[in-house]
Amino acid sequence: MNSLTQAGINYREYLDSPSQNAGQHLANTYRNSINSLKKRAHTTKQKQLVQSIEHVCGMFPSQGGRRTTRKRKTKGTRRSRR
């Protein structure tokens, strides 16, 4: 059991916890950590892992695939950029 899956399980537990506010807060922390992982997942294998984690957490499954916002190329010729 790796820490990611643990984060997912924690997310579930805190979401259903009786002390709703604290639980909500912690759940969001876990969700954030999962989301930041999602941002850094590049290979297909990593994306699948994140997706399975989200599935465990009952978070909505991430839409894998290309970046919607493309990275902007620098303007200008090579000389002017130097």
C-alpha positions in Angstrom: 0.0 0.0 0.0 1.7 3.2 -1.1 1.1 6.6 0.4 -1.0 7.7 -2.6 -3.6 5.1 -2.1 -3.5 6.0 1.6 -4.2 9.6 0.7 -7.2 8.4 -1.3 -8.5 6.4 1.6 -7.9 9.2 4.0 -9.8 11.5 1.6 -12.8 9.2 1.8 -12.7 8.9 5.6 -12.4 12.6 6.2 -15.1 13.3 3.8 -17.5 11.2 5.8 -16.2 12.3 9.2 -18.6 13.6 11.9 -16.7 16.8 12.5 -17.6 18.1 9.1 -15.5 21.2 8.9 -12.2 19.7 10.0 -12.9 16.7 7.9 -13.7 18.8 4.9 -10.4 20.7 5.3 -8.3 17.6 5.5 -10.1 16.0 2.6 -9.3 19.0 0.6 -5.6 18.7 1.6 -5.6 15.2 0.3 -7.5 16.1 -2.8 -4.9 18.9 -3.5 -2.0 16.4 -3.2 -3.7 14.1 -5.6 -4.4 17.0 -8.0 -0.8 18.1 -7.9 0.2 14.6 -8.7 -2.2 14.7 -11.6 -0.5 17.8 -13.0 2.9 16.1 -12.9 1.8 12.7 -14.3 3.3 12.6 -17.8 3.5 9.0 -18.9 0.5 6.9 -19.6 1.3 4.7 -16.7 1.4 7.6 -14.3 -1.9 8.9 -15.6 -3.5 5.5 -15.1 -2.1 5.4 -11.5 -3.6 8.7 -10.7 -6.9 7.7 -12.2 -7.0 4.5 -10.2 -6.2 6.5 -7.0 -9.1 8.9 -7.8 -11.3 5.9 -8.4 -10.4 4.6 -4.9 -11.2 8.0 -3.4 -14.5 8.3 -5.2 -13.2 11.5 -6.7 -14.4 12.1 -10.2 -12.0 10.2 -12.6 -9.6 12.5 -14.3 -9.8 13.0 -18.0 -6.5 11.9 -19.2 -5.1 13.2 -22.4 -3.4 16.2 -23.9 -3.0 19.6 -22.3 -5.8 21.9 -23.3 -3.7 25.0 -22.9 -0.6 24.7 -24.9 2.7 25.9 -23.7 3.5 29.2 -25.4 6.5 29.3 -27.7 8.8 32.3 -27.2 8.4 35.1 -29.7 11.3 36.5 -31.7 14.3 35.1 -33.4 17.1 33.4 -31.6 19.3 36.5 -31.8 16.8 38.8 -30.1 16.1 36.3 -27.4 19.7 36.0 -26.3 
